Amino acid sequence: MGLVSAVSEWSLPSAPEGGALHPYDLRCEHLDTPQGIAGRAPRLSWRLASGRRGDAQAAYRITVRSGDALAWDSGWIDGQDPHALYAGAPLASFARYTWRVRVRSADGEEAAAGSWFGTGVLHADEWAAAWIGHDPETLPPFEPPADDREPRTVRTASLPPPRYFRRVVDLRPATSVRIVCTARGLYELRVNGHRVGDGELTPGWTDYRHRVAYQVYDVTELVGDGPACVGAVLADGWWSGSLGWDGRQQAQRYGRRPELLVQLVADHADGSRTVVGTDGSWRESTGPLRYADLLMGEWYDARLEQHGWDLPGFDDSSWAPARVTGTRHDVLVPSAAEPVRVTEDLTPVGTRRDGAGRTVVDLGQNIAGRVRLTVRGAPAGTRVTLRHGEALDEDGGLYTANLRSAEATDHYVAAGLPEETFEPRFTVHGFRYVEVSGHDDVEVLGRAMHSDTPVAGEFSCSDDMVRRLTSNLRWSQRGNFVSVPTDCPQRDERLGWTADAQVFLPTACYNADVAAFFTGWLADLRCAQTAEGAVPDVVPHVMTERHGTPAWGDAATVVPWHLYRVYGDERVLRDSLPSMCRWVDHVERHNPGLIWRDRVGSHYGDWLQAGVRASRDVLATAYFALSAGLTARAAAVLGRADLAERYAGLRARIGEAFVREFVSADGRISGDTQTGYLLALAHELVPDDLVPAAVGHLVADLERRGRRLTTGFAGVGLLGPVLSAYGHHDLAYDLLHDDRYPSWGYSIKRGATTIWERWDGWTEEHGFGPVAMNSFNHYALGSVGAWLYSGVAGVGQEEDSVGFRRPLIRPLPGGRLRWAAAAYDTPLGRLSSRWEISGGELTLEVRVPPGALATVHVPTTDPSSVRESGKPLATAGIDVIKSTEAASVCRVGSGRYTFTASWGR
């Protein structure tokens, strides 16, 4: 296969430049203009930009208003923090608040910016809606046509059709109309003939037993002064549809039939409020959607459309009364993260027609999403079938064996119009190729769907293969951040595996702002933790027999700590500290000798390593030490000195036990594998005097294997950082550029446009890897991305820094690269680094956001040659900390800097 690269629209937006200090990119609870927050003290934050060196915020002032009424005036608050917790009058439910931040620089100049946020349900007694569904006696299952003898339809024959609900509300003229909506299942909301919102697969996937997210919509403009017809389409989704490899039985641990909850709130000019909720007065029916399943796909019969069903004048006398199924509201929570959205359209790059009349369409990029199908000139009753796959077989046909039981097939039955358009609404597929059959005159448009986390970073360099790698891991992040961080978007799994999430999190944070996304996921992790503290392998928790696994359960400590380091929000630690303690206590309770061998759950080890088997005891105990240490650090941040002392002491004792058990006198780690050395070195489990020897053994293993990696999920992300930390940049770069098996380059040479689950997803020797588990879109082995940002381009932060207050710019030129660049939107503002080598000179361009104090390592063999903007450092006013034989180390405040130095390597 040839190398195809789709141009991505998922790119870092430009940041303000020049001028005096000013705020931009205002957020509430890490979100841009959220409509339904429920906290009483939301976090308000902003980023800063300035065209002047050394600029910083000296003070800020926040005002919050509800209409013309002032809800909060913080007054001027001294400090450089670009965030604050609301501390004004109690917020009201279903209200919109505007807020404005004014910042003042040290020289007294001021600038301001504004935004808004909306509230949801702040008081439990304000819920007036009941859960509604349908009477199962009126629900015949879908039956495929008698002439459809395809085996795959056997699984869809039991799928119930989605239901259509409606209610007409007679409203007096209103100043604002808001709707709160959610479902146990998936919904699409409509008002007066218009779709409401741009979210997909709403309300998203949470642990429905504990948390069901709701969304708030402002529909004032759709209602006007007349009656409001509120309609909704309700499908199974994660609640009662196919889920995991156990299919529908897995999902139906939540419930057997979907349910809907809608509450309309209208405010009137006289100060009164009308509240209408779902109840038995709503009507329901079936429609053209014959079935809709996340894994199996959709069947849509356009001949059955009931035109105008979502308008006030529609005759619904043939519809049945909705069935009230319950009134439980205690599980309802506001959506904590950005919704899933269609974020990019992909035009096919090629088509191929086979002898059976089927057309295979190539989008050029493996995505999670769906297609928009345009059908022209099809007689009524014509069925067009869309099958989705990630790869082609040897004959050029669609390869679907790796989907296992997921059908990933959509059907559209034409109404007989000159031109018709079909786009599924309640399914998502992982695919690059679409096989179209049933009609010739069709057009396909690929639509990428994922949780719409804001782009936060970009990396680029002079090497085509490394740029392709960067694109691949970003696309894998997009394809697997679909409401929760999943393992794959295509097969019958799509579960929130905890180890995959925690190893990839550093890369994910560089690519996108995932603060809100992971905050919601952590809430589900805490809900799923067992009474004794064990953490499940997947979150949301739908596999009760799998929990307590090393590296998987440690997501309970790794994820909250990393989120705190990156975003500087202590609340994630405050919410997670009890869970962190319970997890570490669970492991210690069952392993008093401090070597983690008991209660290890499924113990996958270094999952999908290549050709070796790393010691599982080494891996488990290294993670035990890591979690104990992170828990101690979290406790210290929160002022819990007692807990900090306890877990720091535990960490020290685990370290001692690790050395006794696994570290030999010559610095060898039990198992003598790359991952064993990487874990021990990365987590400081090797005595100082044995570190050089342990590094030597790691290097020797790589050299013995011809500079090839053997690492799996747990080790691969540590290769670059550990080798770089100990001066072996050349090895790290050789691994980065390698295109032999196993390597990232091997898959790229074979046309990969996303990260493969396994190094041997396809090999020249064996063809496709094991069909039982072979995803071509799986981000875990892409955790090298964090090193590209922080190592290759040098955009990172000091070890004791939080929220990038003390950035560390330490680029590592090497390999085949002539230049590399990265930019990242820190909580303070844009941080960037770009280096280039030309004609024996290195140029390093750095941008530091206001309020940050950066340490910059200018790599050179001749520190005396370093200049900034053409001037010697002392003349340029640059504070030089030290000079070494490899770099000149400087400290700079905010602003733009251009360093040059001789380069003779």
N, C-alpha and C positions, 0 to 999 in steps of 0.2 A: 504494500500500500504506500502511496505517496504521502508526503508531509503536507497537510492542509491546515491552514490557520485561519479561523474565522476572526474578523475584526470585532473586538469587544467594545461595547458601549459602557461597560462597567469600569469606569476610570475615575481617578481622583479629580474632584472639581478644583478649579483654580481658587487660590486663597488671595485675600486682599494684599496689595503691596503698596509701599510708599506712604507718605503722609505721617501725621502724628499718630500717637497711640489711639487705637479705637477697637471696640468689641465687635465680634461677628459670630455667626453660627450659634445663636442662642438655643438652648435646650431646656426642656423640663423633664426630669426623670430620665435623662439620657436620650430623650425623643424630641423630634422636631414637631412642635404644635400638636401634642397628644390631645385627643378629644375626651377621654374618659378616665382620668386619673382618680384614685380613691384615697390617697394618703392625705393626712391632715397637715403635713409639713413637707411638701414636694421639694426636690432638689432643683434649683435653678442654676444654670451654668452657661458660660460663654467662652469663646476663644478670643485671643488678642493678636493684633497685627500692628506693626509700626515700621516706618522707613528709617528710623533713627537707631543708631547703635546704643546699646546700654539701656534702652527704654524698658520701663516696667510699670505695672500698675501700683500706685501708692495707696489708693483708696477706691472704694466703689459705693454706689448708692442704688438701691433697688426700690422701685415703686410698683405696686400691683393694684389694679383697679377692676371693679366689676361694674361695667357701664361707666357712669360718671363718679361713682362712689369709690373713695380710696379705701382699699382693704389693708394695705401695708406700705409704710414708708420706713425703710431700714435706717434712714439717716446715713451720714457718711461713716463708713467703716474702714479703718486703716487695715491694710494688708494686701498681699499679692495673690491670694487665692481667687481664681476666677469662678467661684461657685459659692452658693449659700443655701441654707434651708429656709423655706418660707416660715416666717414667725409673726404673721399678722392676724387679723380677725379670722374667726372660724370660717372655713370655706363652705359654700352652699352646694348642694347637689344640683346636677344638670345646669351648671352655670358656666359662662365663658369669662375668663379673666385675661386682661391684657397686662403685660408687664414690661418694664423698661429698666435697663441697667445703664447707669452713667459711671464712667471710669475717669479717674484723675491720675495723671502722671506725676512724677516727682517734681517737675517744674510747674505744676499747677494747671496744665492744659487739660481740658475735659472733652469727652466725646461720649455719645450715647447710641444705643440701638434698642429695638423693641421686638416683642413677639407676643404670643398668647398661648393659653392652654385651657382645656375644658375639663370639667369634673364629671364623674359618673355618680354612682350611688354611694353616698357617704354614711348613710344610716340604714340599718337593717329593716326598720319599720317602713321604709319608703318603697319597698318592693310591693307591687300590686298585681304582678303577672303570675300566672300559673304555667306549669309545663303542660304542653298539649302534644298529642300525637294522633294516631289513627287506630281505629278498631281493627284488630288483627283478623277478625272474621270477614272483613271486606277487602282483604289483601291477598289476592291470588298471586302466586310466584310467577316470575317471567317464564314463558315457554318459547323456546326458539322455534322458528318455522319448521314444519315437518320435513322439508327437503334439505334442512341443514344438518348434515351428518358428521360435521367436523367434531373430532373428539373433545376439543377444548370447550365446546359449548356445554358439556356435561356439568362443568363447575359453575357456569353462570345460570343454569336452569333454576337454581334455588334462590336467585337473588330477587328481592322484592323491588318493585318500582318505587322511585322517589315520589314523595307526596307534595302537592301544591296546596298552600294555605292562603286564605284571604279574609279580610274583614274591612268593611267600610266604616270609617269614623266620621261623624258629623261634627265639625269643629267651628267654633266661633273664630272670627279673625284673630290671629295669634302673632305676637311679636317674635316668637321663636318656637320651633318645634324640633324636638330631639327624639330619637328612637334608640333605646337600648335593646340589643339583640344578641342572642346566643343560641346554641343548640347542643344537645347531646347527639352528635353527628355533624354534618356540614350543612350550611345554609347559604342561600343567595337571597338577599333582601331586595324588595322592589316597592316603590311608592308611586302611585299614579302613572304607571306605565314605564317608569325609569328604574334602571338598576341603581342601587344605593351603594356607594363606596367602591374602591378599586381593589379591595383585598380578595385573595383567592383562598379556598380551602378554609374559610372561616367557620368556627372561631379558633381553629388551630388545634393542635394536640397537646393536652396536658393530662396529668393523672386525674381523670374525671371523677374518681372516687373521692378526691380531696379538693380539687380545683377545676372549675369550669370557667374559662375566660369569657368575658362579654365585651362587645364593642359598642361605642356610642357614635351616633351619626346625627349631624345637623341637617334636617330635611326641610327647613323653613321654605326655601325657594321652590321645592317640589310640591308643597302643599297649597300655597297661596291662600286664598280666602274661602275656598270651597271645601267639599268633603275630601277626605284622604282615604284612598284605598291602599291598605298595607298588605302586601303579599310576600310570600316566601316559598322557596323551593327547598325541600329538606331531603338530604341523602344520608346514607349510612356512615361514610367516612371512617375514622378510626374507632368510633363508638361501637358500631355493630357490623362493620364490613370486614373484608379480608385484611389480615394483619399478621406479619411474621410468616414463618414457614408452616404454622398450624392453621393458616387460613382463617375462615370465619369463626372457628371455635376459639381461636386466640383472642380475637377482638371482642367476642361476645362475653368475655369476662366482665366487660363494662355493662352491656345491656343488649337486648335482643332486637329492639326497634328504636329508631331515632326519635327525638323529641325536640320541640321548639319552644322558646320563650322570647316574647317581644313585649316591650313596654314603651308606649308613646307618651311623651310629656310635652304639653303645649302651654306656654306662658302667654298671658293676655295683657293688654295695655292697662287694665284696671288692677293689675297685681294678682289676679287669680290664676289658678293653674288647673288644667285638665289632664288627668292621668287615665290612660286606657291600657289594659294589659291583655295578654292572651288568656282565653277562657273558653267555655263551651259554646260561646256564640260565634266563634270562628268556624269557617267552612273549609272542607278539604276534599281533594280529589286526586286522581292520577292525571298524567299528561303525556306528552310525547317522549319523555325520558322513561324508557322501559326498564333499564337498570343503570346504576352508576356505582362503580366500585374502584377504590384507590388502586388496587393491584390488577384487577381484571379488565377494567375499562368501562366504556359507556355504550349503550345502545339507544339511539335517538331516532324516533319515527316521526318525521315532519308532517305526515298525513294526520297525526293526532293532535296537532296544535289547537289550543283553545284561544283564539285570538281575542285580546282584550281582557283576559282573565284577571289582570292586575290593574284594571281601571274601575272607577266607581260604578259605571252603568252596566257592568256585566251581569248576566242572569246566572246566578249560582244555585238556582233552586234544585238542580240535579246533584249538587255536591252534598256530601254528608257532614253532619256536625262533627267538629273536632272532639277528640276524647281528652278530658283532663286527666293527666297522669301523675300529678303531684304538685306540691307547692314548696319544695325545699329550696331555700335561697342561701343557706350558710356556705355552700360550696362555690358561690359565685364570686369571681374576682375580676378586676379590670385587666385587659390585655396589657402585659408588661413589656411587649416588644413590638417591633415593626411587623406588619402583616406580611404574608406571602403575597407577592405581586408578580405580574408579568413585567419583566424588566428589559427584555431585549427580543427583537424579532430577527430570525435568521432566514435568509433567502437561500434556497437550494443551490449547491455548487455543481450538481450533476444528477443525471437520471439514467436508469438502465432498464430496458424492457426485456422480459423473458418470453419464452415460447408459449407460456400459459396465459399470456395477456396481462400479467402483473407488472407494475412499474415500481422499481425501487428508487427512492429519492434519497440523495445524500445531502445532509445539511452542512457537512464539513466540520461539525463540532458536536461532541457528545454533550448532551444537556439533560437536565430534568425539566419537564414541562409537558407541552402538548402541541398539537398542530391546529392551525386554522385551515379548514378544507373549503375550497370553493368548487362547486359542482355546476356545470353548464349543460343544459339540454338533456337532462336525465328524465326519462318517463317516470310518472308516479309509481312508487313501489320499488324502484331501482335501489339495491342495497350496495353502498360503497363501503368497503372494509379497509381499515387502517391497522396494520400490524407494525410494531415498533421493536427495534433491536439496536444493540451497540456496535455490532460488527457484521461482516459478511462472511459466508462460508467459502470454501475453495471454489465453488461453482458460481460465486457472485450472488447467491441468494441470501436472504435474511437469516442471520445466525441467532437463534433464540434458546438454545439448550441451557445457557447460563441463567435464564430467567426462572428456571425451575417451574413452579406451578403458576407463576404470574402470567396471565394471558397477554396483558399489555395490548389489548385489541379493542378498537372502537368501531362501531357500525353506525352508518347514517343511511336512513331510508328516505329517499327523495319524495317531495310533495308534487313534483312535476312542474315546477316553475322554470322560467328560462335560466335563471341563475339563483343558486342557493348557497348559503354559507353555514357551516357547522363548526363549532368549537366546543369541545368537552368542558365541563365546569367542575366536576366532582371526582376527577381522576388525575393522576400525574404519572408520567412515564419517564424512564431513563433511557435515552436513545440518541443515536446519530442518524440512523436510517429508518425510513418509513416505507413499508410495502403497501401499495395502493392497488386494490382490485375491485371489479364490479362495474366500472365505468371509465372511459378513456379521457373525456374532456374534464380534467380536474386540475386544480392548482393547490399546492401545499406551501404553507408558511410555518416555519418553526417558531415556537414561542417559549423562551426560557423563563422559568418560574422559580422563585426562591424567596426566603425571608429577606425583605428589602433592607438589610443592614447597610448603613451608609459606607461608601468606600472611604477608607482612611489612609491607605498607603499605595505607593507604586514603586516598583523596582524595574530597572532596565540595565542593559549592559551591551557590550560590543559583540557578544557571541550569540549567534542565532539559536543554537541548541539550548543555552541557558535561558534565553528569552522565552523559548517554547515551554521549557520547564516551568517558568514563572506563570505563564498563561495557563498551563495545565493544572497547576495546583490551585489557582484562583477559580478556574471553572469547576474543579472538584469541590471547592468550598461552596460555591453557589449551588451546585447540584445536590449537595448533601445538607445544606442548612435550609430545610423545608419544615418550618415550624419548630423542629427540634434538630439537634446535630445528629444526623443519621449516618449509617455505615455505607449505604448504597441506595440509589434511587430506582433501580431497575427490577431486581428480583423480588421474590416473596420473603422479604425481610424488612429492610428500611427501619431499623430499630436504633435507638439512641445509645449505642455502646459507649460506656463511660471511659474506657481506656483510649479509644480512638479520639474522643473529644479532648481529653486532657493532654495527650501528646501533641495534638495539632493546635491547641489553643494559642501558643505563642505566635505561630504563623497566622492564625485566624485574626488575632488582634492587630497585627500589622496590616493585613489586607482590608479589614473593615472594622467599623465601630460595633463591637459585639457586646457592649456592656449590658444593654437591655435584654438582648437575646439570651445571654447566659445567666442573667439574674433570674429570669423566669424559669429556665431549665434547672437551676440550682434549687429553686423552691420545690420542684417535683422530686429532685434527688432527696431532699430532706424528708419529704412526705413518704418516700419509699423505703427509707432506712428502717431496718428491723428494730424490734424492741431492745435487742442486745447490742445494736450499733452496726450491724453488717450492712454494707451498701450493695445494691443489686448491680448486676453486670450491664443492664440496660435501664435507661430512664427516658420516658415513663416506664414504670415497672409492669411488664406483662409476662415475665418469665419467672415464676415464683421459685423455681428450683435452682436458679443461678444467682448467687450473691456471695460477697465476701472474698472476691478474687484479687490477688496482688496486682497492682497497676490499674486494675479496673476500679475497685473500691476506693483507691487512693485519689480518685477524682474529687472526693469529698474535701480533701485538703488542698490539692494542687490547683483546682479551678478557682475557688474563692481567693486564695492568696495571689494568684497571678492577676486576677481581675483587679484586686486592690493595688497591686504594684503598677499596673498600667493606667488605671483610671483614677486612682486616689480617692475612691469613695469608701470610707470606713464602714458604711452600713452593710456591705457585703460580708465583712468579717464579723460584724455584730450579729447578723442573721445566721451565719454559718458556724461560729465558734462552738456552740454546743454540739452540732453535728460532727465537727472535726474531732472534738474530744471523745465523743462516743465511738467514732471509728477507730481511733488509735487505742482507746481502752479495750475495745473488742479484740483487736489483734494481740495486745499485751496479755489480756486475761487468758487467752488460749495458748500463749507462747511465753510462759514465765522465764524461760531460758533466753529469750530475746532473739532467737533464731526462728524466723517465721516458717514453720513446717506444718503446723496444725491449723485446721479451719482455713484452708486456702481456696475454698470454693472450686471453681472449674479449673483454676490454675493453668492458664493458656501459655504461660511463660512468655518468651520474646516471640510473639505470634508472627508466623509466616517469615521467620528468618530463613536465610538461604544456605542450605547445605551443612548446617551445624545445629547443635542443641545447647543453648546457653543454660547454665545451672539455674534451675528454678528457685532453689534455696537462696542463691546469691541475689537474684532479681527480687524475690519477695522481701528479703531482709533489707536490701538497699531501699526499697520503697517504704518499708516500716520506719527506717531511720529518717527518710525524707519527710514523711507525714508527721512524725513526732516533732521534728525541727520546725516545720511550717506552723504547726499548732502552737508551739512555744512563741514563735515570732508574732503570730496573730494575737495571742493573749497579751503580749507585751505592748503591741500597738493600742489595744483597748484598755490598757492600764490594769490588767489582771496579773499582778506580779506573782500571786500564788500559783496560778496555772502556768505562767511563763517559766517559773523556776522548776515546777514539776516536770513539764514536758521537755525542757532543755536538759534536765538531768537524765530523763529517759533516753533522749537522743544520744547523749554521751555514752550511756551504758550500752545502747544498741551498737554504737560505733565500736566500742571495745570488744563486744561479742563478735561482731563482724570480722574484725582483725584476727581474733583468736581462731575463728572457725574457717575463714576463707582466704586469708592473706598469708602467703608463705614467706619465709625469711628472705627470699630473693625477689619479692615483689610480685609473684604470680598470684592471680585470682583464680579460685577454684573453677574448673571448666576450661580455663585458658581460651576464652572466646572474646571477640570484639565487644559484644554487649556487656559482658562481665566487667571488663576494664573500663568501658565508658561509664557504666553506672557507678562503679566504685570511685572513679576519678571525679566525675561530675558532682557527686554528692559528698565529696570529701571524706571518704571512708578508708583512705589509704594513709598510713603514717607519713609524715613529711619526709622522713629520710628514705622511704621506699617509693615515693612518687616517681622519681626519675626512672627507677627500674620498671615500675608498672607501665609507664608511658613507653618505655623501650619494648616491653612485651607486646603492647598493642600495636606499635609500629612494625615489629617483627612479624606479627600475624598478617598484617596488611601486605607487607613486602613478600612474604612467603606465598601469598595467594595472587601475586602479580598485581598488587594494589587494587584489589577488589573487595567489596564489602560483603558481609554475611549477616548484617543486622536485620531484625524485624521491626515490629511496631515500636517496641520499647527502646530500642537502641539507635534507630536510624537518625532521629533528630538530634542526637548528641554527637554524632561524628564530626561535623564541622566545628561546633563550639569547643569540644575537648581537644581536637587536633590543633586548632588555632591557638587555644590557651597555652599550649605547651610547645609552640613554635614550629609546628609541622603543617604550615599552610600549603606546602607543595603537595602533601598527601591529600589534604582536604580538596584541593583543586583538581587533582587527578581523579578523585572519586566523582566530583561534580561533572567533569568533562567526559567521563568514561561512557562508551556506548556498547561495551560488551555485556554479556549476561553475567551476573545480575547488576543492573544499574538503571538510573532514570533515563539515561540516553538510549538504552536498548529499546525501551518502549517507544520513545520518541522517533527513533529511526523507522519504527514499524507503524507510524501514523497515529500514535496515541495523541489525543487532544485533551485528555484528563489523566489523573494519576490512577494507575492500576492497583487493585487490591493486593495482588501477588506479583512478585518479581517474574514468575513464570506464567503470567496470564496468557501469553502466547510465545512460543519459542520455535525457532527454525527446526529443532530436532523433533519436538513432540506436537507442534501445532497448538491448539487451544489447551489451556490448563484444565484441571478437574472441574467438570460442570457443576459439581455439588457446591462449589464456592469459588466463583471466578468473576468478580465484578471488574468492569473497566472504568469505573468512576467511584473512587474510594480514597479519601484524602490522607489516611494515616501515614503512608510512606512518603507523603509530601511535606512532612514536618521539617524538612530541610529549609523551607522557605524563611523561617525566622533567622537562620544563619545568613541567608542572602542579604537580608536587610541589615542585621546587626554586625555581621562579620565582613562580608564582601564589600558592601557599601559603607558600613560603619555607623549606622543609625541605631543607637541604643541608649541606655541610661546606666548610671553608676549603680553598683550593687545595693547601696543603701538609699537610693533615690526612689521616690514614689511619684507617680503622675508625671514623670519626665521633668521634674524640677531641676535635676542635675543631669542633663544629657551627656552621653559619652559618644563622641565622634571618633571612631577608631577603625578606619578602613584598612583592608588587607589586600592590596594589589597583588595579583598573581595569576597563575594559570595562563590561559590564552587571552585573557581580557586586556584590552587597551584602555577601556573605561568602564565605569559602573556608576549608577546613580540610584538614590532612593529618597523618597519624600514621605513624611508621615505626619498626620494631624494628631499631635499630642493634645492632652487636655488644655495646655497653655496656648497652643497655636502650631503653625507649620514648622517642622524640623526637617532639614534636608542636608544631603551630602552628595557631592559628585566629584569623582576623581578621574583624571585622564593622564596617560603617559604618552609623551610625544617628544622626539628629538632629545632624549636624555633628561627630560625635565618632567616632574610631576606637578600637576595643578589640582588643587583641592578647593572646591567651592562649598561653603558651609552657610546654612541659614539657621539661626537660633531664634526661637520665639521670645516675645517679651516676658520678663520675669524669670527666665531660665539662666542658669550659670553653667556653661558647657565646658567640659574638658575635651580638647581636640588633640589627637595624635597625628602629627604630620609625618608620614612615613618617608624616611630618607636615610642614606648612609652618611650624609654630611649635614649635620644640624646647623652648621654655620651658614649654609646656603639658603636657609628658609627665609622667605620674604612674604609679607602680607601687603597686597595691593602695590607691589613693587618696592616696598620699603623694608629694611631690616626690622625685625620684630620689636626691638627696643624703641626704634624711631616711630614705629606704627602704634606704639602704646599697647602692645600685646604683652600680657603677663605670661612669662615663660616659667613653667613649674620645674621642668628638668629636661635634660637632653640625654638620649641614650645612643647607642650605636645603630639603632634602627628607627628612631623617631625623635622629633622635637615635640614636647608635650606642653600645650598652652592652655590657658583658661580665658574664656571670653564670655561676655554678656550677650544680650540679644543683638540681632543685626545680621548683615551679610558680610562674609569675609572670603577673600580669595588668597589662598596660600600657594606659593610655588617653592619648589625645592629640587635639587639635583637628584637624578635617579640613575644609578649606575648598576643596578642588579641585573 
